[in-house]
Amino acid sequence: MFRGPGFSSFWDMRLLTLALAFAPLIVFSVLARLLPHGLIGVAALAAAFAALITALTSRPRWPPKFLSTCSLVVFAVIAIVGSALAQGGQEWLATWGGAGIGLAAGLAILAAIPVVPLTEQFARETTPRAYWSSPAFHKVNRVASAGWGVALCLVGLSRVIAAVIGQSSSRRLPELLLDLVAPVVIIIGAAEFSHSCYRSIQ
């Protein structure tokens, strides 16, 4: 069992860093919902810029964080495609891209766990190098990363259902609950799950 100093400080010091890594996803989701459909390219460009800032300000800068790198590439592509699409395509991308980006991110995080667990890169910032090869270090980060991946999939699914409701019904309460309230609850749950993972090895 891992008992090294600094490992549990991931929760105290690096949860904010991890949250900031999700900033591009949040920026795109919010702007895609608030801006006119014709500005979906602008929303993606703003998200790509946020991803670039996140990548440049993270420590260490190399290797680059998996989430920041993926966000930068994905949103740069969406910005180009969104700017080139006709009005109908922009409306589709704004509605379903903004809602489904969390689902795509969650699936990417789950797929990357065998190679680059999401939380491991952040945990290394406060964990002595001597413990990086510890079986407990790898295990707890795989589990915590799986929790974040599942959480983002649930957020994406919730927001896609909200978009479906918004397209087919004038009732706003179910859409509001699924689009805003449920994602907040899910993310808080993911953070608490991460806390319990790291606390279990103290």
N, C-alpha and C positions, 0 to 999 in steps of 0.2 A: 504493500500500500504506500502511495506517495505521501511524504510528510515534509516536503521542502518548503522553505520560506518564500514568500512572494507569490506562490501559485494562486492562493485564494484571493489575492488582491485584484485578480481579473474582474471580479464582481464590483469591487470598490472603485477601481480606476479605469478599467477598460470597457465597461458597459457603455459609457458615453461615446467612446471611440467607435464601438461597434454600431451604436445607434446612428452616429454621423455617417457611417458607411452606407446606411440605408437612405440617406437624405436624397440622392438622385431619384430613387423610386418614389419617394414621397412627393418631391417637386413635380415629377411628371404626372403622377396620379392626380394631384390637386389642380395643376394647370390644365390638364386635359379635360377636367370637369368644368372649370370656371371660364376658360377662354373660349372664344368662338371656334367652331370646328376648323375653320380655315387657318387657324394659328397653331395647329397640332405640331407643325415643324418647329415653331418657336418654342413650344413647350418641351419638345425633345431636345432642342439645342440648349435650353436652360438646364435641363437635367444632365446633359453631357458635360456642360461647364461645371456643374456641381460635382460630378464624378471626377473631373480633372483636378479640381481644387482638393477634393478629398484624397486623391492619390498623391498629390504633391505635398500635402501637409502631414501625411501619415509617417510614422517612424517605426522601423527603418523604411527608407524608400525602396529598398531592394531586398528581397523580391517584392514586386508590387502586390498589393492585396487582390485576391481573386475577385471579390465582389466589386471593388472599384474598377478594376480592369474590364470586367464583363459589362458593367454599367456604362462605361465610357464608350465601348465599341457598339453596344446595342443602341444606345440613345443617339450616337452619331449616325448610325444607319437609319434609324427612325426619322431623324431630322431631315436627312437627304430624301428619303422616300416620301415623307409627309409633305415636303415642300413641292415635290414633283407630281403628286397625285391630283386628280381632278376633285371637284367639290364632294362628290359622292364617296370617293375613296377616303378623303380626309375626314368626313363625318364618321365613316365606319371605323377608321383607325382611332379617332378620338374616343368613340364610345367603347369599343372592345379592347383597344390597346391600353387605354388608361385603366380599364377594369382588370384586364388579364395579365398585366405586367408582373403583379405579385405572384401569380400562379407560375409564370415562366421562371421567375427568380427562384421560387421555392424548389421547382423541379431541377434547376441547374445546381443549386446547393446540395440537394440530395444525391445527384449524379456524381458530384465532385468529392463526396465524402471519402471514398477509398483512396483518393489522390491528395486532395487539399481540403481537409475539414475547415469549414468557415471560421470557427472560433479559434482554431489552433494558431493561426497567424497573429491574432490579437493577443492570445494568451502568452505567446513567446515574448511579447513586449515587457512583461513583468515577471517572467519565469526565468531563473538561472539556466543557462545553456546546458548545464550538466543534466538537467531533468528532461530535456526535449525528447530524448529517446526512451524515456520511461514508459512502460506499457500502460501505467495508470494515466499518464499525460495524454497518450494517444486515445485511450478508451474514453476518457471523460469528454474529450473534445469531439470525438465521433458522435457520442450520444447527444451532447449539447448542440452540435451542428445539425443533427437529425431533427432535434426539437425545433430549431429555427426554420429548417426547410419545410417541415410539416406545417408550422405556423403560417409561413408565407403562402403555402399552397391553400390553406384554409382561408386566408385573407383574400387571395385572388378569387377563389371559388365564391366566397361571400359577395364580393364586389361584382362578379359576373352575373350572379343571380339578381343582384340589385339592378344591374343594367337591363336585364331581361324584364324585370318588373317595371322599370321606368319606361321601357319601350311599349309595353302592352297594357299598362294601367295608369290611371290618373291618381291612384292612392300613393301618397308620399311617405307615410309612416313606415311601412315595411321596407321601402327603398332606403330611407334614412337609417333605419336600424341596421340593415345589412351592409350599407355603404360606409357608414361612419362609426357607429357604436360597436358593432361586432369586431371590426378590425382592431380597434383600440383594446378591447377585452382580450383578444387573441394574442396580441403583441405583449401585453402585460403578463399573460399566462406564460408566454415563451421566456420572458425575462425571469420570471419566478422559477421556471423549470431549469434554466441555466444556473441560477443561484443554488438550487438544490443539488445540481450535479457537482458543482465545485465545492459546496459545503460538505458533500458526502465523503470527500477524500481528505478533509482537514484532520 
